[in-house]
Amino acid sequence: IRRFPKKDVWGIDVAEKAIEMAGDRARLASVTDIPFPDNRFDVVHSTDMMEHLRPEDVTQGIAEIRRVAKHYLAMKIATRVDQAGWKKYVGHDLHLTIQDIPWWIDQMSEEGDEVIYRNGDTFVLKLHQG
């Protein structure tokens, strides 16, 4: 039997209900102010979240993600207007920053970083260690 090391997985969300459902491995927080120390995680994974940031918060969100990530960023980012029709319920589009994936990769990349996987709206960025 092959044994794997225990994974240290944490999550953050701005919704209290999501935190209640996630349990003690999640924190109420925004990506613009992540409550973990520098280089805390080998991989930071985000699914369908970045597009919900206001354009003026994107730079800070990316800086925080990079700050807590040690080796990889794994991202899935919607690149079009919300198709679920939430606007009729909340009065505005929920996707506040609509950009294509090359734009997001450009925003997240620093010199020496490498895109090691890309498929549609999903990519993995290997962070330069230097």
Protein Blocks (a to p, Z undefined) as FASTA:
>chain_A
ZZddddddddddfbfklmmmnommbccddfklccbdehkbfbdcdehklmmpcfklmmmm
mmmmmmmpmkbccddddfbdcfklpmmmnopafblbdcdfklmmmmmpcehiacfbdehj
accdddddZZ
